[in-house]
Amino acid sequence: MNDDLEHELRRALRPVDPGEDFTRAVMARLQSPNVVSLPRARPHSRVQRVLPWAPAALAASLLMTIMLTHQHRKEEQELAEGLRAREELLLALRVTSEKLDIAYQVVHTTNSTPM
Amino acid sequence: MSTNLPSIADEHFARARAGEPTAFAALVRTHQRSVFSLALRMLGSREAADDLAQDVFLQLHLNLATIESSAHMTFWLRKVVTHRAIDRLRQRPRVEVASLDDEPEIADVAVAADPLLQRHLRALVAELPSSARAVVVLRYQEDLDPLEIARTLEMPINTVKSHLKRSLASLRERLGVTSPDAFEELGYE
């Protein structure tokens, strides 16, 4: 026998249909009250299947991040305001100092002028 | 330019996942032939195959949310039916070989050219060890290549090739086929 064994195997193992009643039987079993089935299949991510607490942890992490960011910004704002106040003070002192210099020179010039 | 239109199978899959019973019934009709035949070739009994195939589709319905596409579903069905068939075979070591009356009539004239040979081959396949039988059935019924078989059965590819090589040699010997070069030509050396 020189027939290709593989060819014969493909013919021998050709799929057969279970019959029209098969689908009806499956659907009838699905509707049976003993079968637990999902009412609506929703796509679940693999992360959610493995880590069911992941959404809650993510929300908590996000909230903490927001709070820390807010705190950081508040501190930065206060620092900036402090620096501005310092600059204003230094400017005011410089102006006052310059005015004092001018006044001093005026006074000394007046005193040195012979009468 | 090619367009990527969803196939009818993809549409049925999406609607079945959304919970439409008619779409799920369409999926069953599409895949029942393959699933039932895998079970039949593994278990050797039409009744047992019918029971297993129904269970597999019920399991599919429960697990639809975990399946990502219609292609993934095809893979899933083959994997589950062969694994469960192997489990059942291991629980009952004695194989129930299908009787000659258990086979449905095949109307294809070309296929019926040598029905006795084909029945003999099916009987011989049914006598193979469960893992080897699964490999042979996936190869010659589902036309999977060794890598796809390895993935389906979660088996090393070299083990798949070994099963194929030994099974074909055993079948050839039992059929009385003498062709020393035939196996090399098949590319499994």
Interface residues (C-beta under 8 A of the other chain):
Chain A: M1 N2 D3 D4 L5 E6 E8 L9 R10 R11 A12 L13 R14 P15 V16 D17 P18 F22 T23 A25 V26 M27 R29 L30 V35 V36 S37 L38 P39 R40 A41 R42 P43 H44 R49
Chain B: A16 R17 A18 G19 P21 F24 A25 V28 R29 Q32 R33 S34 F36 S37 L40 R41 A49 D50 A53 Q54 F57 L58 H61 L62 L64 A65 T66 E103 P104 I106 D108 V111 D114 L117 Q118 R119 L121 R122 V125 V136 V137 Y140 Q141 D143 L168 L171 R172 L175 G176 V177 S179 A182 L186
